[in-house]
Amino acid sequence: MIRGFFLFCVFGCYLFADAHIFLYHRFDDARYPSTNTPNSALRKQFEFLKENNYTVVPLSAIADKLNQNETLPDKWVALTIDDGYRSFLNALPIFDEFGYAFTMFVYVEATEKKYPDFLTWEELKKLENHNGTLAFHSYSHSHQTKQSEKALREDFEKGLGLYEKMLGNKSAFYSYPYGEFNDEVQKIAKDFGFTAILNQNMGVISKASDVYDLPRFALTGSTNIKPLVKYENLEAEWIEPKDYPAKGNITKVEARINTNVTKAQLYITDLGWRDVKVKEGLISYKINEKLKKQRVRMILKIGNKVSTKILVKD
Ligand SMILES: [Zn+2]
């Protein structure tokens, strides 16, 4: 069996090819270092992708493969930008120079109310004449796990109504404000008919990925993407906790993973990394800690394979 798997791998490991989605916010705007990518860093990242034969595809290419249950080709990368900041115009010539497709997620209220730092409807629409796709990033950019179902549905309806009126088409994709969601928020978002939904968790996309739960690596500063594209998708089912635990007390982490190992690494925001045992694909780790932040990520890592689960206080 092991030998068979090995031989299979020699000839066919490309079958497990994984795609990476990167997320940017601001470009060449030194006022906001925590969300900014300087043009010099962007150019280095693009040169790395080009020199190492990565194919930058439109997000729709990845979504289509997943929706058709097809294997992803090797070395696919998609580039996304959240919020619609005006500083994207600083970077657009570099995207054009490399011919790289991108998806811009629009914070509708900011554009509609002409907040000074944001692109106008006209400027957004023009991005479609480059290699750009526009998509929806909520009306009010709220912390959606804290909103009532009614308020959240109204936010989608108002935002999508304006989006479609001003841009003349429907958004195929959705990305959560702040990358924050839980099962309820995801369920409501799915009702609005997107072909893919994106979060902001560290992770990679393979054929096994859920098209409504696509992870993205957020890039800021001069992040080197070489180690990031080496990550692969860890097929994991997060069992417990399903949601942010009451009073922040976390007592157990349980997950099922699709790989035959006895040890994994578990990371929890503020609590750091620890080794955890895996027994017949099941991690059942007792812990007694208090979560400090309102937004906590749990990451499972085995070698270069990763899976992330986010817990957001509601
Ligand atoms: Zn945002």
Residues whose N, C-alpha, C, O or C-beta is under 5 A from the ligand:
A	BS01	ZN	D82 D83 P177 Y178
